Amino acid sequence: MKNDSNNKLFKSLKKGLNEALDYSNGNSTIPLRQTLISVPKLPNFKGKDIKSIRTKLHLTQSVFANTLGVSEKTVEAWESGRNTPQGPAQRMLFVLKNNSNPLDILGIKVG
């Protein structure tokens, strides 16, 4: 019974590898599905924008920092204009700003 299982696995792996080789050589007969997505460009959040997002959510700097996975000092620096958020923090701020229940989306319970 175990040999049957191993044989099926081997045949499946071999088939998949052969299909991958055919595809890489331009000989694939398997229809491919493509999905085009549009990712909006992230705005450059200014200190007042960040503070507005935080106050709209009724969060302290400490809780807001924890929500974003950054330090409280980082949030203070953003809000005072000494520093600006980059990369993942920008995306999180975008989500928080542009959704009606952003904390629910992030799985954060209030109350």
Secondary structure in CASP SS format (residue, H / E / C, confidence):
PFRMAT SS
TARGET T0000
AUTHOR 0000-0000-0000
METHOD secondary structure of the structure
MODEL  1
M C 1.00
K H 1.00
N H 1.00
D H 1.00
S H 1.00
N H 1.00
N H 1.00
K H 1.00
L H 1.00
F H 1.00
K H 1.00
S H 1.00
L H 1.00
K H 1.00
K H 1.00
G H 1.00
L H 1.00
N H 1.00
E H 1.00
A H 1.00
L H 1.00
D H 1.00
Y H 1.00
S H 1.00
N C 1.00
G C 1.00
N C 1.00
S C 1.00
T C 1.00
I C 1.00
P C 1.00
L C 1.00
R C 1.00
Q C 1.00
T C 1.00
L C 1.00
I C 1.00
S C 1.00
V C 1.00
P C 1.00
K C 1.00
L C 1.00
P C 1.00
N C 1.00
F C 1.00
K C 1.00
G H 1.00
K H 1.00
D H 1.00
I H 1.00
K H 1.00
S H 1.00
I H 1.00
R H 1.00
T H 1.00
K H 1.00
L C 1.00
H C 1.00
L C 1.00
T C 1.00
Q H 1.00
S H 1.00
V H 1.00
F H 1.00
A H 1.00
N H 1.00
T H 1.00
L H 1.00
G C 1.00
V C 1.00
S C 1.00
E H 1.00
K H 1.00
T H 1.00
V H 1.00
E H 1.00
A H 1.00
W H 1.00
E H 1.00
S H 1.00
G C 1.00
R C 1.00
N C 1.00
T C 1.00
P C 1.00
Q C 1.00
G H 1.00
P H 1.00
A H 1.00
Q H 1.00
R H 1.00
M H 1.00
L H 1.00
F H 1.00
V H 1.00
L H 1.00
K H 1.00
N C 1.00
N C 1.00
S C 1.00
N C 1.00
P H 1.00
L H 1.00
D H 1.00
I H 1.00
L C 1.00
G C 1.00
I C 1.00
K C 1.00
V C 1.00
G C 1.00
END
